Amino acid sequence: MIDAPYTVLILDDEPHIGTVLTQLFELEGIAAKASTNAADILRLVKPNWFGVIITDVNMPQQNGIQVMQQVLQIDANIPVILLTGFGDIATAVSAVKQGAYDFLEKPFNNEHILDVVKRALDKRALTLENRKLKRELESQSSPGPRILGNSPGMQQMRHLLHQVLDTPADVLVEGETGTGKELVARYLHDHSPRGNANFVAINCGAIPETIIESELFGADAGAFTGADKTRVGKFEFANGGTIFLDEIESTPMSLQVKLLRVLEDRKVVRLGSNKSIDLDIRVIAATKVNLKDLCDRGEFRHDLYYRLNLVTVAIPPLRERREDIALLFLHFARVASARYHKELIALDSEHRAILSTYEWPGNVRELRNLAERYVLLGEDAAFAGAIGNNSKLHSGMSLTQRVEFFERLLIEDALNHNKGSIKNTMEQLELPRKTLYDKMRKYGLERKDYLNDEL
């Protein structure tokens, strides 16, 4: 994004023109900056900047056409509006062909230039929104793990992941059991430049303390009793790729200082050897507990915690992203339907309500298991027992909340039944198109989540 909060940048060699336009836009609540120097304006322009450029054509040092060309090299879709004191139709036609958004003559009409700028901003907003949707679509349809969910917490988490995908930064993933910490680690690996190298996962809590050091760092033949041949450790095997240290909180204190040294030096020494091996790896650690609390109790090293805590990704528990539950259930059910060659029957409203009100102590893993049982055994068998008995349907909900709750369920059911067809959904619910779209927007429902070819 741009490094200054300006929505309109104005370039004109006549200072009073810039002053007049700046005041005009600011009265409309549009942040503007004017300059007589092209370099001052160009340094503020970045790809994906939300704004409009207004530049005079006839200037002594660099004309407006040249400035426009430089702007469009930075981002070809930034609207550039040209001003001139000469009614040169040929120049106007040439400028539009080269990418100018519009061409206005001086003296300009204030209402007209405001209208042009507002239309240009609308177009720019649409361009940036389309870019965002395209990135999301590419991410959702690309090979490898997919992180589903449209709740604010999941959108924020995906945004953070995309910020660090192409960097070598180590990552600490925090989340309750079953939230999908390994899925996040694999997503980071598969969508990064390391995607073609090894992804090595190790559960630090599942390996006996007596052998965890050799598992991680390797061992030369004869390093200890029973080591009859050289063993390549997990770190070495992950060289060039990613190592995932799950349940990092279970790492023995005696090993933590050695692990810290490997993370800082990016070198590993096998047991029984004096030769260090250079490492080019990304380390992703995961924990289901608060490591800072462990540090305060003396059960985890502060220095290792701060080394791991460069980038922290917190996965929200399922109970805090209830708007994602129906989408996730449908995804898991479709996968199970294809795997077991079973027909997928749509859930009724009562069971969909249970999905949304259950507390999900096992998080996404529990939801996936329920979806598989549903496909294999049917609704009654799948929802019998703990889930059916422990859901808090309507507890603490006002009348308005209950009405909205069931309205959303009915719309979701209709979209699911009609495989995302807006026309058929309108007919089934007897709703006008605009009303249906307004309600879908209100409840965060998207047609693409119900298409037949979407998972």
C-alpha positions in Angstrom: 0.0 0.0 0.0 1.0 3.6 -0.4 3.1 5.1 2.4 0.9 8.1 2.8 -2.9 8.3 3.2 -3.6 10.2 0.0 -6.4 9.2 -2.3 -5.8 11.9 -5.0 -2.3 13.0 -6.1 -2.2 16.3 -8.1 0.7 17.4 -10.2 0.7 20.9 -11.8 3.4 23.5 -12.3 1.0 26.2 -11.2 0.8 25.9 -7.4 -2.6 27.6 -7.1 -4.2 24.9 -9.3 -2.9 22.3 -6.8 -4.2 24.4 -3.8 -7.7 24.8 -5.4 -8.0 21.1 -6.2 -6.7 19.9 -2.8 -9.3 22.1 -1.0 -12.0 20.9 -3.3 -11.4 17.3 -2.6 -10.8 17.7 1.1 -14.2 19.4 1.4 -15.6 16.2 -0.1 -13.7 14.1 2.5 -11.2 12.9 -0.1 -7.6 13.1 1.1 -5.4 14.9 -1.5 -1.8 16.0 -2.0 -0.5 18.5 -4.6 3.0 19.1 -5.8 4.8 20.9 -8.7 7.5 18.2 -8.7 6.8 14.9 -10.5 9.3 13.0 -8.3 7.3 14.0 -5.2 4.2 12.4 -6.7 5.8 9.3 -8.3 7.5 8.2 -5.1 4.1 7.9 -3.4 2.7 5.6 -6.1 2.9 1.9 -5.4 1.2 -1.2 -6.9 -2.2 -1.8 -5.5 -2.5 1.8 -4.2 -6.0 3.0 -3.9 -6.2 6.4 -5.6 -6.2 8.6 -8.7 -3.5 10.8 -10.3 -4.4 14.2 -11.8 -1.6 15.7 -13.8 -1.2 18.8 -16.0 0.0 17.9 -19.6 2.1 21.0 -20.3 4.9 21.3 -17.7 8.4 22.6 -18.3 10.5 19.7 -16.9 8.4 16.6 -17.5 5.0 16.6 -19.4 1.9 14.9 -18.1 2.0 12.1 -20.8 5.5 11.1 -19.6 4.3 11.1 -16.0 1.3 9.0 -16.9 3.5 6.5 -18.7 5.7 6.1 -15.5 2.6 5.7 -13.3 1.2 3.0 -15.6 4.5 1.1 -15.5 4.1 0.9 -11.7 0.4 -0.2 -12.0 -1.3 -0.3 -15.3 -4.8 0.2 -13.8 -4.2 3.4 -11.8 -6.6 6.0 -13.2 -4.7 9.0 -14.6 -6.6 12.2 -15.4 -4.9 14.7 -17.6 -5.4 18.5 -17.5 -4.5 21.0 -20.2 -5.1 24.6 -21.0 -5.2 23.8 -24.7 -8.1 22.1 -26.4 -5.9 19.7 -28.3 -8.2 16.9 -29.5 -5.3 14.9 -31.1 -3.4 15.0 -27.8 -6.6 13.9 -26.0 -7.2 10.9 -28.3 -3.5 9.9 -28.1 -3.5 10.1 -24.3 -6.7 7.9 -24.0 -5.2 5.4 -26.3 -2.1 5.2 -24.1 -4.2 4.6 -21.0 -5.4 7.9 -19.6 -8.7 7.6 -17.7 -10.0 11.0 -18.8 -8.9 14.3 -20.3 -10.1 17.6 -19.0 -9.6 21.2 -20.2 -8.7 24.2 -18.1 -10.5 26.0 -16.7 -12.4 23.1 -15.2 -15.8 22.9 -13.6 -15.6 21.8 -10.0 -18.7 19.6 -10.1 -17.5 17.9 -13.3 -14.0 17.1 -12.0 -15.4 15.8 -8.7 -17.7 13.5 -10.7 -14.8 12.3 -12.9 -12.6 11.6 -9.8 -15.4 9.7 -7.9 -16.1 7.5 -11.0 -12.3 6.9 -11.3 -12.1 5.9 -7.6 -15.1 3.5 -8.0 -13.3 1.9 -11.0 -10.1 1.6 -9.0 -11.9 0.1 -6.0 -13.5 -2.5 -8.4 -10.1 -3.3 -9.9 -8.5 -3.9 -6.5 -11.4 -6.0 -5.3 -11.1 -8.1 -8.4 -7.4 -8.6 -7.8 -8.1 -9.7 -4.3 -10.8 -12.2 -5.4 -8.5 -13.5 -8.1 -5.7 -14.1 -5.5 -8.2 -15.8 -3.2 -9.5 -18.0 -6.0 -6.0 -19.0 -7.1 -5.2 -19.8 -3.5 -8.4 -21.9 -3.0 -8.0 -23.8 -6.3 -4.3 -24.3 -6.3 -2.9 -27.8 -5.5 -2.1 -28.7 -1.9 -3.8 -27.9 1.4 -6.7 -25.5 1.4 -7.7 -23.3 4.3 -11.4 -22.9 4.2 -13.5 -20.3 6.0 -14.8 -16.8 5.5 -15.1 -15.8 9.2 -13.1 -12.7 10.2 -10.6 -14.7 12.2 -9.8 -17.0 9.2 -9.6 -14.1 6.8 -7.1 -12.4 9.1 -5.1 -15.6 9.5 -5.0 -16.2 5.7 -3.8 -12.6 5.2 -1.0 -13.2 7.7 0.0 -16.5 6.0 0.2 -14.8 2.6 2.4 -12.1 4.0 5.0 -14.6 5.1 4.6 -17.3 2.4 7.6 -16.3 0.3 9.9 -15.4 3.3 12.3 -17.6 5.1 10.8 -16.5 8.5 10.2 -19.2 11.1 6.6 -19.5 12.3 5.0 -20.4 15.6 1.5 -21.9 15.2 -0.8 -21.7 18.2 -4.1 -23.6 18.4 -6.2 -26.0 20.4 -6.1 -29.7 19.6 -7.9 -30.4 16.3 -7.8 -26.9 14.9 -5.5 -27.9 12.0 -2.0 -26.8 13.0 -0.3 -29.3 10.7 -2.6 -28.2 7.9 -1.4 -24.6 8.3 2.2 -25.8 8.3 1.7 -27.7 5.1 -0.1 -24.8 3.5 2.9 -22.6 4.3 5.3 -25.1 2.8 3.3 -26.1 -0.3 2.6 -22.6 -1.3 6.1 -21.3 -0.7 9.3 -21.5 -2.9 10.2 -24.6 -0.8 7.2 -26.5 -2.0 9.1 -29.0 -4.1 11.5 -29.9 -1.2 10.9 -32.1 1.8 8.3 -31.3 4.4 9.3 -33.2 7.6 6.8 -33.4 10.5 7.9 -34.6 13.9 5.8 -34.8 17.0 8.0 -33.7 19.9 5.7 -35.3 22.4 5.5 -38.7 20.8 9.3 -39.5 20.7 11.0 -41.0 23.8 13.4 -38.5 25.4 16.2 -41.1 25.0 16.1 -41.0 21.2 14.7 -37.5 20.3 18.1 -36.0 19.9 19.3 -38.5 17.4 15.9 -38.3 15.6 16.3 -34.5 15.2 20.0 -34.1 14.7 21.1 -37.6 13.4 24.0 -39.7 14.5 27.2 -41.2 13.1 27.8 -44.9 13.2 29.1 -45.9 16.7 27.7 -42.7 18.4 25.9 -44.8 20.9 25.1 -48.4 21.6 23.1 -49.8 18.7 24.1 -47.1 16.3 25.6 -49.4 13.7 25.2 -47.0 10.8 25.0 -43.3 10.1 21.5 -41.9 10.7 20.3 -38.7 8.9 18.3 -36.6 11.3 15.0 -34.8 10.6 16.7 -31.4 10.3 19.2 -32.6 7.8 16.5 -34.5 5.8 14.5 -31.3 5.7 17.4 -29.3 4.2 16.0 -27.0 1.5 12.5 -27.5 2.8 10.5 -27.2 6.0 10.6 -28.9 9.3 7.4 -29.0 11.4 7.9 -29.4 15.2 4.5 -30.3 16.6 3.9 -30.1 20.3 7.1 -28.1 20.8 6.1 -27.6 24.4 6.9 -31.2 25.0 10.6 -30.8 24.0 12.7 -31.8 27.0 14.5 -28.9 28.7 17.8 -30.7 28.1 17.3 -30.6 24.4 15.9 -27.0 24.2 19.3 -25.3 24.4 20.6 -27.5 21.5 17.5 -26.8 19.5 18.0 -23.1 20.1 21.6 -23.3 18.8 20.5 -25.1 15.6 17.8 -22.4 15.0 20.2 -19.5 15.5 23.3 -21.0 13.6 21.3 -22.9 10.9 23.9 -25.7 11.4 23.5 -29.2 12.8 26.0 -31.6 14.2 25.2 -35.3 14.2 25.7 -37.2 17.5 29.2 -38.6 17.6 30.5 -36.1 15.0 32.4 -32.8 15.1 31.4 -31.8 11.6 28.7 -29.2 11.2 26.2 -29.4 8.4 24.8 -26.2 6.9 21.0 -26.0 6.9 18.7 -24.1 4.6 15.3 -24.7 6.2 12.2 -23.0 7.5 11.1 -24.1 10.9 7.4 -24.2 11.8 6.7 -25.0 15.4 3.2 -25.7 16.9 1.8 -25.6 20.3 -1.6 -26.3 21.9 -0.7 -24.4 25.1 0.6 -20.9 25.9 4.4 -21.1 25.7 4.8 -17.8 27.6 3.0 -19.3 30.6 5.3 -22.3 30.4 8.3 -19.9 30.4 7.0 -18.1 33.4 6.7 -21.4 35.2 10.2 -22.4 34.2 9.0 -25.3 32.0 10.2 -23.8 28.7 13.2 -21.6 27.9 12.6 -17.9 27.4 15.3 -17.6 24.8 13.9 -20.5 22.7 10.4 -19.0 23.0 11.5 -15.6 21.7 13.4 -17.3 18.9 10.4 -19.2 17.8 8.0 -16.3 18.3 9.1 -14.3 15.2 5.8 -14.8 13.4 2.9 -16.2 15.4 -0.2 -17.6 13.7 -3.1 -18.2 16.0 -5.8 -20.6 14.7 -9.2 -19.7 16.1 -11.1 -22.6 17.7 -14.2 -23.8 15.8 -16.6 -22.4 18.4 -15.3 -18.9 17.5 -15.9 -19.2 13.8 -19.4 -20.7 13.7 -20.1 -19.1 10.4 -17.6 -21.5 8.8 -19.1 -24.7 10.2 -21.6 -25.4 7.5 -19.0 -24.8 4.8 -16.5 -27.1 6.4 -19.1 -29.8 7.1 -20.1 -29.7 3.4 -16.5 -29.9 2.3 -15.7 -32.9 4.5 -19.0 -34.6 3.6 -18.3 -34.2 -0.1 -14.8 -35.6 0.3 -16.2 -38.6 2.3 -18.9 -39.1 -0.3 -16.3 -39.4 -3.1 -14.1 -41.6 -1.0 -16.8 -44.1 0.1 -18.9 -43.9 -3.1 -21.9 -42.9 -1.0 -24.6 -40.5 -2.1 -24.5 -37.1 -0.2 -27.9 -36.2 1.3 -28.5 -32.6 2.4 -28.8 -32.1 6.2 -32.1 -31.0 7.6 -32.5 -27.7 9.4 -32.5 -29.2 12.9 -29.2 -30.9 12.4 -27.7 -27.8 10.7 -28.8 -25.9 13.8 -27.0 -28.4 16.0 -23.8 -28.0 14.0 -23.9 -24.2 14.6 -24.7 -24.4 18.4 -22.5 -27.3 19.5 -19.3 -26.3 21.3 -16.9 -28.5 19.3 -14.2 -29.4 21.9 -12.4 -31.5 19.3 -12.6 -28.6 16.8 -12.2 -29.2 13.0 -11.0 -32.8 13.6 -14.3 -33.6 15.4 -16.4 -31.9 12.7 -14.6 -34.0 10.0 -15.2 -37.2 11.9 -18.9 -36.3 12.2 -19.1 -35.6 8.5 -17.6 -39.0 7.6 -20.0 -40.8 10.0 -22.9 -38.9 8.5 -22.0 -40.0 5.0 -21.4 -43.6 6.1 -24.1 -44.1 8.7 -26.7 -41.4 8.0 -28.0 -38.5 10.0 -29.6 -40.2 13.0 -26.6 -42.4 13.8 -24.1 -39.5 13.2 -25.8 -37.1 15.5 -26.7 -39.6 18.2 -24.8 -39.2 21.5 -22.7 -36.3 22.7 -23.2 -33.9 19.8 -27.0 -34.2 19.8 -27.3 -34.1 23.6 -24.8 -31.3 24.2 -25.7 -28.7 21.6 -27.1 -25.5 23.1 -29.8 -24.8 20.5 -31.3 -21.4 21.0 -29.8 -21.0 24.5 -29.6 -17.3 25.3 -30.9 -16.2 21.9 -33.5 -13.4 21.6 -36.5 -13.7 19.3 -34.7 -11.6 16.6 -31.6 -13.8 16.8 -33.7 -17.0 16.5 -35.5 -15.6 13.4 -32.2 -14.6 11.8 -30.6 -17.9 12.8 -33.3 -19.9 11.0 -33.5 -17.5 8.1 -29.9 -18.1 7.4 -30.3 -21.9 7.7 -33.2 -21.8 5.2 -31.2 -19.8 2.7 -28.2 -22.1 3.1 -30.4 -25.1 2.6 -31.9 -23.7 -0.5 -28.5 -22.7 -2.0 -27.2 -26.2 -1.2 -30.2 -27.9 -2.6 -30.0 -25.8 -5.8 -26.2 -26.2 -6.1 -25.7 -22.4 -5.9 -28.3 -21.5 -8.6 -29.6 -18.1 -7.7 -32.6 -18.4 -10.0 -33.8 -21.7 -8.5 -33.1 -20.5 -5.0 -35.2 -17.3 -5.6 -38.1 -19.5 -6.9 -37.8 -22.0 -4.0 -37.8 -19.2 -1.3 -40.2 -16.9 -3.3 -37.8 -14.0 -2.9 -36.9 -11.2 -5.4 -33.3 -11.4 -6.6 -32.3 -8.2 -4.8 -33.8 -9.4 -1.5 -32.0 -12.7 -1.8 -28.6 -11.0 -2.6 -29.1 -8.6 0.3 -29.8 -11.4 2.8 -26.8 -13.4 1.4 -24.6 -10.4 2.0 -26.0 -9.9 5.5 -25.2 -13.5 6.5 -21.9 -13.7 4.6 -23.1 -16.4 2.2 -21.4 -16.7 -1.2 -22.8 -18.6 -4.2 -19.4 -20.1 -5.0 -19.5 -22.1 -1.8 -22.5 -24.1 -3.0 -21.5 -24.8 -6.6 -21.5 -28.4 -7.6 -17.8 -28.4 -8.6 -16.6 -26.7 -5.3 -15.4 -28.5 -2.3 
